[in-house]
């Protein structure tokens, strides 16, 4: 679980939830940065109704972009990134030909953002980005010739195809989750004032000028295509502003900023007023790839009967596509229910119809509510849950989820969602994520786990039983709020199927053994009470009572709780079904507790009554009576220590050197302490504390005492051995079957190796005999040194942005004053050399001539 790419180890930030990792039934996961890498790459764009970024073959058919395709060369651009790749040469041709729409599109990407720039020692531009989406867009514009250079609170300087242009920043309309867009108002050197805006297509399309209707239809189709490919999309638009109108608007904005009452409402109203009658430029499509191993992890967790719910802020089309890419959604599913109602009545009706399709007519409905008998509210009928066959998925957006979480509808939502294999909640807020987790956590008797990587996942992580943080691209807020942290989603498979399952398995074994040994130890006093008149006299030596749990039996159970495993880690990963006993709580429950109690009662009976019956009216080898209290106590104590040690040896599935040392060392420790406490020297020092002087030496030197101890051990252990043998033979569990299959494979391999060794041995013997016969038959020759011959050998919309950066930029608080020398290497490159676009024209003559035959490229 160590991620070498970032040198990030896994962290266990708690020690109290280990066993719950083996009982997870529901996993709530974020999408961006959790299932995906959150490393954005500019892939496609739509400009003026035309898609750029697709690759076509000779016949004009769209083909996949592969490494075999020739990427656009950016070597003539000194500021081009080395890792940026773009395969569509048509865009570069449109830039070179001077398409005004393409230039305006790229100019917007270079101006409308909150990116900060700086130069390193080599003169290269380094961008400090608030979100990876903006970083991808600004980097794409830089590689395509529109380079964002620097900014001040009043200006933005960019390089447009080799020419430095400084724009006056007149206003910055910041992004927030309600607006879902951001805009800048700039003035170019010619004095023109323009508003550039980018944001969610559903928001910007409502603010377009009516003349954009045809372009809107084309761009909408392109956005649907991008979302179907799992790309993150943003709409791009602009507006030319009149100087007089802008001055009046800006005066009102200054008054609103200075207002005391309803300041935010007045500012939002002014933003709405100026962000209208926009002219559509196109849309961007950024790819956020799946993390390595996500598909395999999701498949394994599904086989382990763990239901995965995706709670994301992305648009529905993007979330659905990622669901199919992760194999959470498949074409083999019986049905995929999409809940998209805008009112509570619509949501209730859609849930009702979905449940009718799911349950058929086996359940009765009344006004959209399931008719239950008098049971606790929101408790699901497990019998009905078992009768639902097939795989179903539920997809619900944030607006519908807000209505579905109301008290009179969440019953239907929870029942439908829990019947589905996969649930995808898109366009949800951080609060809604926490509410969904709380709903399942409160009304389903199941252990939940939430996993995310950003600050918007903190509430979800804290609401679940177990929170897992991913140290990704969005900071450490999720890690700091989590119980466990690692760098990749794929490590969740090992965390649950291996470490979680082992922890639950060990904890259950520890509890069963702990109750067993203490029942066996304590109930002997109860049986002794019938013979001592319940006088509160202890049957054991007081020092044995003190040391039994502290010294004699503590280390073996500790070793079992740390090292024990029924199958190794690889088999746990290969067979996810082994995880199910933890979900059903099969290894420790009331039934298991009563079995441990009965086992302890039986052992205590054998420990007390077998020595009692054996010592009744029996004389020792010296003819003296051995049925004294001290000899009886030593016999029972010795039998108890050996019995519980043998029992934990039977319970141990995985032996290590530490297990051997602790188990057999505990027995040796018992005898060494026993003879020490019963010695004459210790009695001479503390006569009142060690009254059993000489008893151990006297008792344990008689054969009849050892026969009684042996009989007690056999009577206590043999029924357990017989019961477990029959259980494994007649009713084996899945882990038993796995272990037996491994033993069979090991025995088969051992047999094959033994046969090979035997065959080779016989062959070597025959060769030696043949060599001896040849040597005898060969005539004597002169002994000549003979030269030996050397032997020959033979794998839609989303914008991860936060509010407040616009105000920070315009205030200048995050900018450092710097006075670079006028003769820096960067300025020399810009002013003393020819424009890089001219170099591009020279180097792409052949390419342009080949594209000139295509009519769609001509302007």
LINDA-V359927 format. One record per run of one state. SS is the DSSP state (hx for helix, st for strand, lp for the rest). FROM is the first residue (numbers start at 1). TO is the last residue. If there is no record, write none. Layout:
SS|FROM|TO  SS|FROM|TO
This chain:
lp|1|2  st|3|3  lp|4|7  st|8|8  lp|9|10  st|11|12  lp|13|18  hx|19|22  lp|23|23  st|24|29  lp|30|35  st|36|47  lp|48|49  st|50|52  lp|53|54  st|55|56  lp|57|61  st|62|63  lp|64|88  hx|89|97  lp|98|99  hx|100|111  lp|112|115  st|116|119  lp|120|124  st|125|128  lp|129|131  hx|132|143  lp|144|145  st|146|151  lp|152|154  st|155|160  lp|161|162  st|163|173  lp|174|180  st|181|187  lp|188|192  st|193|199  lp|200|200  hx|201|207  st|208|208  lp|209|209  hx|210|228  lp|229|230  st|231|241  lp|242|242  hx|243|258  lp|259|262  hx|263|274  lp|275|277  st|278|290  lp|291|293  hx|294|303  lp|304|306  st|307|311  lp|312|315  hx|316|325  lp|326|334  st|335|339  lp|340|343  hx|344|359  lp|360|364  st|365|366  lp|367|368  st|369|370  lp|371|381  hx|382|387  lp|388|391  st|392|397  hx|398|404  lp|405|409  hx|410|419  lp|420|421  st|422|426  lp|427|429  hx|430|443  lp|444|446  st|447|452  lp|453|454  hx|455|463  lp|464|465  st|466|470  lp|471|476  hx|477|480  lp|481|483  st|484|486  lp|487|490  hx|491|529  lp|530|541  hx|542|552  lp|553|553  hx|554|563  lp|564|568  hx|569|574  lp|575|575  hx|576|583  lp|584|589  hx|590|615  lp|616|618  st|619|619  lp|620|624  st|625|625  lp|626|628  hx|629|651  lp|652|656  hx|657|677  lp|678|679  hx|680|685  lp|686|694  hx|695|699  lp|700|702  hx|703|730  lp|731|733  hx|734|777  lp|778|796  st|797|797  lp|798|804  hx|805|811  lp|812|824  hx|825|831  lp|832|835  hx|836|843  lp|844|844  hx|845|851  lp|852|854  hx|855|857  lp|858|859
